[in-house]
Amino acid sequence: MPKLNFGELMKKLLLIAFYFNQKNEIASKRLRGLAKYFPFWGYETIVITPNLGDSTAVNNLHNQTILNSSIIETEYEDMLDKWMKPFKSNIKVSTSSTNPNNDSKNHALLNKAISIAGELFAFPDGMKYWYEPAIKAASDIIEKEEIQGIISSSWPITSHIIAKNLKKQFDLPWIADLRDLWNGNPYISHNFIRNRMEWNLEMETFKAADVLTTTTELAASKLKEIHPNHMIVPILSGFDPDDLKTNNGSEYNINNNNNNNNPKLTLLYAGSLYKGKRDPSILFDALNQLIKCGKIDSSKIAINFYGDDFALEDLAKKYDLLDIVNIKGYISHTKILTKEMSSDLLILLSWDSEKEKMFIPGKIYEYMIAKRPVLSIGHENGSLKDLIEKTNIGFHTSTIDEVKIAIMDYYNEYIENGKITYIGNSYVNEYSMLNTAKNFADILNGIIK
């Protein structure tokens, strides 16, 4: 890792980041990582972010030796919260205590109203009221400090609207970072009128951007179709190198992870199941078949789930796996890293959809820290599969047969050797937030006069 030299004059950079303070939010991890590691590449970062009532991440950031960053928290009020308060109150008052069935009807009515309000009024997004306090705070900073560049990151789109107007007012180099695409996002759907409004706003907003960045090469290709005349650069996220350190500051001896010697072949899944969109059914079905045909001894395998437990118990019961599926719930990030390092095999679930091709779940970068083999289950091809194959950290699968083959390979290795050997290659080292920050810094060096 390069050494910091605070004696050298650093360039000052403004980061417009709605998601920053949320401890376990993937978006926050990318943006906090940039703020944390930009100083290694010559940039002092001033972050503009809303006060959402959780400053844990900010405190942690300053406790992790990176002191050349300033975090400005602005006032914030969510649009839907503001506009739906009277409606919610009316719903609550009208709920009859003598007729519980009214509760579900009222909740359905409330959800419908929120959906309509969102489509009609939350343009470009429900965080639109952050614009005024953020633009004021950013303008004050620019007038007081010698800011030399701006990075804005979405979602929400309001971050880019703020940056566009700062660019217009102060004529500063601007990178617009799209963690998810705007009009090219396959998971966002609007009516015809709203779609046209969104399209026009994106075209108008990014006219002033010097560079557009996004998180995968496939997403960058899609973005290039929309903005053919712009410089577009894919910059992947990564793991935090500090997560490889023990409490006393020394680095974990990750080679020892190949000697876990667990009494059972221990699989681990960490994270959200997103209400079933990340579905372990294929994994459970494959294990059920292998156990039933006698290829796997159920007493020699265990699956530990850390995070939410959406439908897990019912699924385990359906596939007769209650004796090997262990629902552990939520634990701290530090503890989950330890659990991952001490497991034999890490499970990564992603949505089995063509829409998922351009995305890489942030969890894969955390799994890279653990230096344990990964069994990924999701869409048959795309950015995630490419990353796993490039780094050789495991197998990416999409069918029950593929999962069965991968599990049998790992199971047989475990039975024969009492452990599974990690064989990830040197490309893994490319995917750290230190390098992510460097990639942004390289772009900034090219556009700052």
DASUL-V262322 format. One record per residue. N is the residue number from 1. RES is the residue in one letter. PSI is psi in whole degrees, 0 to 359 (none if undefined). Layout:
n->N res->RES psi->PSI
n->N res->RES psi->PSI
//
This chain:
n->1 res->M psi->134
n->2 res->P psi->154
n->3 res->K psi->143
n->4 res->L psi->141
n->5 res->N psi->91
n->6 res->F psi->353
n->7 res->G psi->338
n->8 res->E psi->150
n->9 res->L psi->122
n->10 res->M psi->147
n->11 res->K psi->143
n->12 res->K psi->134
n->13 res->L psi->138
n->14 res->L psi->126
n->15 res->L psi->115
n->16 res->I psi->106
n->17 res->A psi->101
n->18 res->F psi->313
n->19 res->Y psi->115
n->20 res->F psi->320
n->21 res->N psi->344
n->22 res->Q psi->120
n->23 res->K psi->316
n->24 res->N psi->9
n->25 res->E psi->127
n->26 res->I psi->318
n->27 res->A psi->318
n->28 res->S psi->322
n->29 res->K psi->319
n->30 res->R psi->314
n->31 res->L psi->324
n->32 res->R psi->322
n->33 res->G psi->321
n->34 res->L psi->311
n->35 res->A psi->324
n->36 res->K psi->321
n->37 res->Y psi->353
n->38 res->F psi->322
n->39 res->P psi->333
n->40 res->F psi->341
n->41 res->W psi->17
n->42 res->G psi->15
n->43 res->Y psi->125
n->44 res->E psi->126
n->45 res->T psi->132
n->46 res->I psi->119
n->47 res->V psi->130
n->48 res->I psi->117
n->49 res->T psi->151
n->50 res->P psi->152
n->51 res->N psi->104
n->52 res->L psi->14
n->53 res->G psi->12
n->54 res->D psi->101
n->55 res->S psi->13
n->56 res->T psi->314
n->57 res->A psi->321
n->58 res->V psi->315
n->59 res->N psi->318
n->60 res->N psi->319
n->61 res->L psi->316
n->62 res->H psi->344
n->63 res->N psi->355
n->64 res->Q psi->40
n->65 res->T psi->347
n->66 res->I psi->103
n->67 res->L psi->346
n->68 res->N psi->51
n->69 res->S psi->143
n->70 res->S psi->135
n->71 res->I psi->116
n->72 res->I psi->112
n->73 res->E psi->125
n->74 res->T psi->168
n->75 res->E psi->157
n->76 res->Y psi->138
n->77 res->E psi->125
n->78 res->D psi->136
n->79 res->M psi->312
n->80 res->L psi->323
n->81 res->D psi->317
n->82 res->K psi->312
n->83 res->W psi->337
n->84 res->M psi->355
n->85 res->K psi->309
n->86 res->P psi->322
n->87 res->F psi->318
n->88 res->K psi->320
n->89 res->S psi->318
n->90 res->N psi->321
n->91 res->I psi->317
n->92 res->K psi->317
n->93 res->V psi->323
n->94 res->S psi->349
n->95 res->T psi->125
n->96 res->S psi->125
n->97 res->S psi->343
n->98 res->T psi->355
n->99 res->N psi->83
n->100 res->P psi->336
n->101 res->N psi->338
n->102 res->N psi->333
n->103 res->D psi->310
n->104 res->S psi->323
n->105 res->K psi->318
n->106 res->N psi->321
n->107 res->H psi->319
n->108 res->A psi->319
n->109 res->L psi->319
n->110 res->L psi->314
n->111 res->N psi->321
n->112 res->K psi->318
n->113 res->A psi->319
n->114 res->I psi->319
n->115 res->S psi->315
n->116 res->I psi->315
n->117 res->A psi->320
n->118 res->G psi->318
n->119 res->E psi->323
n->120 res->L psi->318
n->121 res->F psi->336
n->122 res->A psi->65
n->123 res->F psi->122
n->124 res->P psi->348
n->125 res->D psi->173
n->126 res->G psi->359
n->127 res->M psi->17
n->128 res->K psi->333
n->129 res->Y psi->355
n->130 res->W psi->343
n->131 res->Y psi->308
n->132 res->E psi->307
n->133 res->P psi->327
n->134 res->A psi->317
n->135 res->I psi->325
n->136 res->K psi->313
n->137 res->A psi->318
n->138 res->A psi->318
n->139 res->S psi->318
n->140 res->D psi->317
n->141 res->I psi->315
n->142 res->I psi->322
n->143 res->E psi->333
n->144 res->K psi->326
n->145 res->E psi->159
n->146 res->E psi->74
n->147 res->I psi->135
n->148 res->Q psi->357
n->149 res->G psi->161
n->150 res->I psi->137
n->151 res->I psi->129
n->152 res->S psi->149
n->153 res->S psi->134
n->154 res->S psi->152
n->155 res->W psi->146
n->156 res->P psi->164
n->157 res->I psi->331
n->158 res->T psi->328
n->159 res->S psi->318
n->160 res->H psi->326
n->161 res->I psi->319
n->162 res->I psi->310
n->163 res->A psi->321
n->164 res->K psi->316
n->165 res->N psi->331
n->166 res->L psi->319
n->167 res->K psi->316
n->168 res->K psi->320
n->169 res->Q psi->321
n->170 res->F psi->355
n->171 res->D psi->54
n->172 res->L psi->147
n->173 res->P psi->139
n->174 res->W psi->126
n->175 res->I psi->125
n->176 res->A psi->114
n->177 res->D psi->118
n->178 res->L psi->96
n->179 res->R psi->325
n->180 res->D psi->146
n->181 res->L psi->160
n->182 res->W psi->274
n->183 res->N psi->343
n->184 res->G psi->8
n->185 res->N psi->115
n->186 res->P psi->349
n->187 res->Y psi->5
n->188 res->I psi->129
n->189 res->S psi->131
n->190 res->H psi->170
n->191 res->N psi->173
n->192 res->F psi->315
n->193 res->I psi->315
n->194 res->R psi->321
n->195 res->N psi->316
n->196 res->R psi->320
n->197 res->M psi->316
n->198 res->E psi->316
n->199 res->W psi->312
n->200 res->N psi->320
n->201 res->L psi->320
n->202 res->E psi->316
n->203 res->M psi->316
n->204 res->E psi->320
n->205 res->T psi->313
n->206 res->F psi->1
n->207 res->K psi->324
n->208 res->A psi->350
n->209 res->A psi->138
n->210 res->D psi->322
n->211 res->V psi->141
n->212 res->L psi->133
n->213 res->T psi->155
n->214 res->T psi->183
n->215 res->T psi->354
n->216 res->T psi->162
n->217 res->E psi->324
n->218 res->L psi->320
n->219 res->A psi->323
n->220 res->A psi->322
n->221 res->S psi->318
n->222 res->K psi->319
n->223 res->L psi->327
n->224 res->K psi->328
n->225 res->E psi->325
n->226 res->I psi->324
n->227 res->H psi->71
n->228 res->P psi->339
n->229 res->N psi->3
n->230 res->H psi->154
n->231 res->M psi->121
n->232 res->I psi->128
n->233 res->V psi->125
n->234 res->P psi->126
n->235 res->I psi->106
n->236 res->L psi->157
n->237 res->S psi->194
n->238 res->G psi->184
n->239 res->F psi->160
n->240 res->D psi->117
n->241 res->P psi->332
n->242 res->D psi->339
n->243 res->D psi->348
n->244 res->L psi->359
n->245 res->K psi->148
n->246 res->T psi->176
n->247 res->N psi->334
n->248 res->N psi->6
n->249 res->G psi->348
n->250 res->S psi->162
n->251 res->E psi->144
n->252 res->Y psi->143
n->253 res->N psi->88
n->254 res->I psi->340
n->255 res->N psi->335
n->256 res->N psi->343
n->257 res->N psi->341
n->258 res->N psi->359
n->259 res->N psi->42
n->260 res->N psi->322
n->261 res->N psi->48
n->262 res->N psi->145
n->263 res->P psi->341
n->264 res->K psi->156
n->265 res->L psi->113
n->266 res->T psi->115
n->267 res->L psi->149
n->268 res->L psi->136
n->269 res->Y psi->131
n->270 res->A psi->130
n->271 res->G psi->188
n->272 res->S psi->152
n->273 res->L psi->0
n->274 res->Y psi->51
n->275 res->K psi->38
n->276 res->G psi->353
n->277 res->K psi->332
n->278 res->R psi->100
n->279 res->D psi->121
n->280 res->P psi->10
n->281 res->S psi->317
n->282 res->I psi->317
n->283 res->L psi->313
n->284 res->F psi->319
n->285 res->D psi->316
n->286 res->A psi->315
n->287 res->L psi->318
n->288 res->N psi->315
n->289 res->Q psi->318
n->290 res->L psi->324
n->291 res->I psi->316
n->292 res->K psi->325
n->293 res->C psi->4
n->294 res->G psi->10
n->295 res->K psi->337
n->296 res->I psi->135
n->297 res->D psi->116
n->298 res->S psi->338
n->299 res->S psi->354
n->300 res->K psi->20
n->301 res->I psi->145
n->302 res->A psi->144
n->303 res->I psi->120
n->304 res->N psi->126
n->305 res->F psi->124
n->306 res->Y psi->128
n->307 res->G psi->213
n->308 res->D psi->163
n->309 res->D psi->32
n->310 res->F psi->113
n->311 res->A psi->10
n->312 res->L psi->312
n->313 res->E psi->318
n->314 res->D psi->319
n->315 res->L psi->319
n->316 res->A psi->322
n->317 res->K psi->318
n->318 res->K psi->320
n->319 res->Y psi->14
n->320 res->D psi->46
n->321 res->L psi->19
n->322 res->L psi->335
n->323 res->D psi->347
n->324 res->I psi->347
n->325 res->V psi->122
n->326 res->N psi->117
n->327 res->I psi->110
n->328 res->K psi->342
n->329 res->G psi->197
n->330 res->Y psi->139
n->331 res->I psi->171
n->332 res->S psi->160
n->333 res->H psi->318
n->334 res->T psi->317
n->335 res->K psi->323
n->336 res->I psi->326
n->337 res->L psi->319
n->338 res->T psi->318
n->339 res->K psi->320
n->340 res->E psi->317
n->341 res->M psi->332
n->342 res->S psi->2
n->343 res->S psi->163
n->344 res->D psi->325
n->345 res->L psi->131
n->346 res->L psi->132
n->347 res->I psi->131
n->348 res->L psi->120
n->349 res->L psi->132
n->350 res->S psi->167
n->351 res->W psi->132
n->352 res->D psi->80
n->353 res->S psi->144
n->354 res->E psi->330
n->355 res->K psi->338
n->356 res->E psi->353
n->357 res->K psi->322
n->358 res->M psi->359
n->359 res->F psi->152
n->360 res->I psi->115
n->361 res->P psi->136
n->362 res->G psi->337
n->363 res->K psi->333
n->364 res->I psi->328
n->365 res->Y psi->323
n->366 res->E psi->320
n->367 res->Y psi->329
n->368 res->M psi->326
n->369 res->I psi->320
n->370 res->A psi->339
n->371 res->K psi->46
n->372 res->R psi->152
n->373 res->P psi->147
n->374 res->V psi->132
n->375 res->L psi->107
n->376 res->S psi->137
n->377 res->I psi->120
n->378 res->G psi->208
n->379 res->H psi->151
n->380 res->E psi->335
n->381 res->N psi->172
n->382 res->G psi->192
n->383 res->S psi->320
n->384 res->L psi->314
n->385 res->K psi->318
n->386 res->D psi->318
n->387 res->L psi->316
n->388 res->I psi->318
n->389 res->E psi->323
n->390 res->K psi->319
n->391 res->T psi->347
n->392 res->N psi->35
n->393 res->I psi->358
n->394 res->G psi->209
n->395 res->F psi->141
n->396 res->H psi->128
n->397 res->T psi->161
n->398 res->S psi->351
n->399 res->T psi->163
n->400 res->I psi->318
n->401 res->D psi->319
n->402 res->E psi->320
n->403 res->V psi->318
n->404 res->K psi->317
n->405 res->I psi->315
n->406 res->A psi->316
n->407 res->I psi->319
n->408 res->M psi->322
n->409 res->D psi->313
n->410 res->Y psi->319
n->411 res->Y psi->314
n->412 res->N psi->321
n->413 res->E psi->319
n->414 res->Y psi->315
n->415 res->I psi->323
n->416 res->E psi->320
n->417 res->N psi->350
n->418 res->G psi->9
n->419 res->K psi->169
n->420 res->I psi->131
n->421 res->T psi->132
n->422 res->Y psi->130
n->423 res->I psi->25
n->424 res->G psi->149
n->425 res->N psi->186
n->426 res->S psi->344
n->427 res->Y psi->336
n->428 res->V psi->323
n->429 res->N psi->343
n->430 res->E psi->335
n->431 res->Y psi->64
n->432 res->S psi->156
n->433 res->M psi->338
n->434 res->L psi->315
n->435 res->N psi->326
n->436 res->T psi->315
n->437 res->A psi->321
n->438 res->K psi->319
n->439 res->N psi->319
n->440 res->F psi->317
n->441 res->A psi->322
n->442 res->D psi->319
n->443 res->I psi->314
n->444 res->L psi->319
n->445 res->N psi->332
n->446 res->G psi->341
n->447 res->I psi->347
n->448 res->I psi->127
n->449 res->K psi->none
//
